[in-house]
Amino acid sequence: MSTEMSRRKVLAAGAVLAGSAALVASQEGTASATAPAATTKGNPKVKPTIVLVHGGYADSSCWNATIAELQHRGYTTICGANPLRGIPTDAPYIASLLDSITGPVVLVAHSMGGTVITNAAAGKANVKALVYISAFVPDVGETQGDLINKFPGSEVLPVSVPVPYTKADGTTGTDLYLSKDGQAAFAADIPTETFRVLQATQRPFDAASFTYPTTAAAWKTIPVWGLVAGRDKAIPPACERWMYTRANARKIVEVPTSSHVAMLSHPRIVADLIKDAAEAVS
């Protein structure tokens, strides 16, 4: 092998090594830039994962605007796909999602999702806060039917469309869909075009969801934050206030102009409340 050929091979190897070192340095620099900074000496402050659970007449996309706010603030976010079959199915499903997450969790729910997280979070040491957004907060033995009838003002049942379906065991169940005429009762403060998409892509819920009694009340051991939608015609605002107060909520935010879907019409306020809860328990 000639001296010139050997020299070229040495130079080529050196260039490869230098490029690899630069790549590693770049990756390390990126990791350092994105890693959460320690706020106390010897005890880095870890941001909790935000887990969001939707209610009926909706799917996980109803959280999109709120997720954008939370991710902008540096929070890892996960949306739980609520089956909407009732406590016996929904709570274990969301509980299994919580079990898969390493580190602290702030668990957030809208509407019927509140019943689900109230049951699912019981005994979960990683769940540090519960945030209810115009949501049910039942106690042990209570049903959603009990709560929604406790105060006047709910107008959503007359705009719900029952659709029979066949269950796995061959029996017949009833799904409830929000009709095209349901905007005033459910989402009066979002654009009509947005409502039409929501209504077209909704997940129905089993009507039996309103009959299952709550088996655990996680809010008795986990701190609570709550948002009252002042113009809610699905869950009456008075009911939301009463439930949050009973749960000894650390903070209750009222949005006087909000319909039931505050996470769509007021995502920044919703994200602010979630952030308050996350910072309080971090």
Salt bridges, closest charged atoms under 4 A:
GLU4 OE2 - ARG7 NH1 3.96
GLU4 OE2 - ARG8 NE 3.36
GLU69 OE1 - ARG73 NH2 3.23
GLU69 OE2 - ARG268 NE 3.40
ASP99 OD1 - LYS124 NZ 2.83
ASP139 OD1 - LYS220 NZ 3.03
GLU142 OE2 - ARG246 NH1 2.83
ASP175 OD1 - ARG85 NH2 2.80
ASP189 OD2 - HIS266 NE2 3.66
ASP232 OD2 - HIS260 ND1 2.72
GLU254 OE2 - ARG241 NE 2.70
ASP272 OD1 - ARG73 NH1 2.58
ASP276 OD2 - LYS251 NZ 2.58
GLU279 OE2 - LYS275 NZ 2.98
